[in-house]
């Protein structure tokens, strides 16, 4: 049985902070469906290392004001291409995927062909979710990780010196 806070957070989730094991929490786009979250990752999609192979993950969800309202351990269930569950869920997920090129059917076919993983995150029954007032007091911030996407910025060009009045 899940808490009412977790149920509501799951219904409204569009972004979840997911961490696998001792790894960092990653912001992942997700789609709520029947009390669980669906996440797609892999080539050409969001990067979620270890999520497809994991059995559990820690999920942090935010509320309407953008702040953390619940932390829960969730069971990770990968969906396999060609199964009835994949054929039902993948098109729904493709329709919610913003800025994807091609048709929904082409996107689902690309996910299956490229080896993308669709996983279902379901609240674990044995662990109660952490909600207020028991949420962590720290901000859960971390220093930015190294990434090839980071660019060095140059100092702006000055044509002439401006004299003070």
C-alpha positions in Angstrom: 0.0 0.0 0.0 1.4 3.4 -0.9 0.8 6.7 0.7 -1.6 9.4 -0.6 1.2 11.8 -1.1 3.1 9.3 -3.3 0.0 8.4 -5.2 -0.7 12.1 -6.1 3.0 12.7 -6.9 3.0 9.7 -9.3 -0.1 10.9 -11.1 1.4 14.4 -11.7 5.0 13.4 -12.4 6.6 14.5 -15.6 10.1 14.6 -14.2 11.6 12.3 -11.6 15.1 12.3 -9.9 16.2 8.7 -10.2 19.3 7.1 -8.6 20.5 3.6 -9.0 22.5 2.2 -6.1 25.1 4.7 -4.9 25.0 6.6 -8.2 23.9 10.2 -8.5 20.3 11.2 -8.9 19.5 12.0 -12.5 16.6 14.1 -13.7 14.6 11.8 -16.1 11.5 12.5 -18.1 8.8 10.1 -17.2 5.2 9.3 -17.9 2.8 8.2 -15.1 0.6 5.2 -15.8 -1.5 3.2 -13.4 0.4 4.0 -10.2 3.8 3.7 -11.7 6.3 5.7 -13.8 7.6 4.8 -17.3 11.0 5.9 -18.3 12.7 5.4 -21.7 16.5 5.6 -22.0 19.2 4.5 -24.4 20.7 5.6 -27.7 19.1 8.8 -28.9 17.2 9.2 -25.7 18.0 10.3 -22.1 21.0 8.8 -20.4 20.2 6.6 -17.4 23.2 4.4 -16.7 22.4 1.1 -14.9 18.6 1.7 -14.7 17.6 -1.0 -17.2 19.7 -3.6 -15.4 18.7 -2.6 -11.8 16.1 -4.2 -9.7 15.4 -1.2 -7.5 15.9 2.6 -7.7 15.4 5.5 -5.4 12.9 8.0 -6.9 12.5 11.6 -5.7 9.4 13.5 -6.8 8.5 17.1 -6.6 5.2 18.8 -5.8 3.3 21.6 -7.4 5.7 24.2 -5.9 8.7 22.5 -7.4 10.1 21.3 -4.1 10.8 17.7 -3.0 7.7 16.1 -1.4 8.4 12.4 -1.5 11.3 9.9 -1.7 10.5 6.3 -2.4 12.3 3.1 -3.3 10.8 1.6 -6.4 11.0 -1.8 -8.2 12.4 -1.6 -11.7 10.7 -3.8 -14.3 12.1 -3.6 -17.9 9.6 -4.0 -20.7 10.8 -6.3 -23.6 10.1 -5.3 -27.2 7.5 -7.6 -28.8 5.6 -8.4 -25.6 2.0 -7.4 -25.1 3.0 -4.9 -22.4 5.5 -3.2 -24.7 3.0 -3.1 -27.5 0.5 -1.4 -25.2 2.8 1.0 -23.3 5.4 2.1 -25.9 2.9 3.9 -28.2 1.5 5.8 -25.3 5.0 6.8 -24.2 5.8 7.8 -27.8 2.8 10.1 -27.9 4.0 11.9 -24.8 7.6 12.2 -26.0 8.1 15.9 -27.0 10.3 16.9 -29.9 10.6 13.4 -31.4 11.1 13.2 -35.1 8.9 10.9 -37.2 5.6 9.2 -36.4 4.8 7.5 -33.1 5.1 4.1 -34.8 8.5 5.0 -36.2 9.7 6.2 -32.8 8.6 2.9 -31.1 10.3 0.9 -33.9 13.5 3.0 -33.4 13.4 2.3 -29.6 13.1 -1.4 -30.2 15.8 -1.5 -33.0 18.3 0.8 -31.2 18.2 -1.1 -28.0 16.5 1.6 -25.9 15.1 0.4 -22.6 11.6 1.2 -21.3 11.3 0.5 -17.6 8.4 0.6 -15.3 9.1 2.1 -11.8 6.6 0.8 -9.3 6.6 1.7 -5.5 8.0 -1.2 -3.5 5.4 -2.6 -1.0 7.8 -3.3 1.9 9.2 0.3 2.2 7.1 3.3 3.2 7.9 6.4 1.2 9.6 9.3 3.0 7.4 12.4 3.2 7.4 15.6 5.2 8.4 16.1 8.0 10.9 13.3 7.5 12.5 14.5 4.3 16.2 15.2 4.3 17.1 18.6 5.7 20.0 19.1 3.3 19.4 20.5 -0.2 20.7 17.3 -1.9 22.8 19.4 -4.2 26.1 18.2 -5.6 28.9 19.8 -7.6 28.4 19.6 -11.4 29.8 16.4 -12.9 32.3 16.6 -15.8 30.6 16.5 -19.1 31.8 17.0 -22.7 28.9 19.4 -23.2 30.5 22.0 -21.0 32.0 25.0 -22.8 34.6 27.3 -21.6 33.5 30.9 -21.8 35.8 33.7 -22.9 35.9 37.2 -21.3 33.8 39.7 -23.3 35.7 41.9 -25.8 36.1 45.5 -24.8 36.5 48.1 -27.5 37.7 50.9 -25.3 38.1 51.7 -21.7 35.2 53.4 -20.0 36.3 56.1 -17.7 34.4 56.7 -14.4 32.7 60.0 -13.8 
